[in-house]
Amino acid sequence: MGETGHDRNLADAFDGQAADFERAPVQSDPAALKRLVREAAFPDGARLLDAGCGPGLVSAAFLEAGYRVEGVDLSNEMIERARKRCAFAGDRAQFRQASIFEPGIEALAPFDGAVSRYVIHHMLDPERFLERQVELLKPGGVLVACDHITSPSPEAAEIHRRLEVGRDRTHTNNLSSGRIVDLFAAAGLVDVSLHEEAFTLDFDEWFDRGTPTETKADFRASLIAGVDVRGFTTTRLDDQSIQILCIRAIVRGVKPGPT
């Protein structure tokens, strides 16, 4: 599978967002990163694929926990930041600007584990994205995906999708937690587990680091009346700022076969 127009749009968008992205509270929260490492429960010393590694925040958390990481991302700016952030790990950290669908990636496999965080909602084909990581795992390898989720109701999920696209033109679709679990099962994984946790976003911080298809004033006006969707619930605070209550899921599964 070669580079697509969507891939180029993602690379361009995240080249521009990189500085704000790595400072964003939802991305850099050390407690959330530690929980991700804990929930992933990769075997000690495992060699991991970080698919869509961004500026290396997730990679750094796993490197600090003693793992080896190969990070892959479409954005050159993100890869440069990941290399700088993770230089402390020496040759345990390797990063390359690439898609996990590029044929050369097979030369890096097999991995003991694979992880992605906040990547699924940018994928045109999330099922294939997960399947590809499974292909790159050794038997007994562990796949972990973390993403913010939406309602299982199609009507509510569509409201959520339109809002996300209004703020970020590279967004495709949030999935419900149940849908992500189903995709893990469809990819042949076993011992699938799900952990959910709530988090909040400040509207201004969130919107300002996006690639919007709407003006900020128009978008904000659409939230004033309130949105109540699982995974995207808005509250206007006393200072007139808007807070968004979201939910992220961490899903873990194991590729069958002897370790």
BELGITA-V968017 format. One line per field, one symbol per residue. burial: 1 if it has 24 or more other ideal C-beta (glycine too) atoms within 12 Angstrom, else 0. Layout:
burial->???
This chain:
burial->0000011001101110110111010110000110011011110001111111111111111110101111111110111111101100100111111111100010011111111111111110011011111111110111111111111000001011111111110111111110111011101110011111101110110110111100000011001000101111111000000111111111111110000
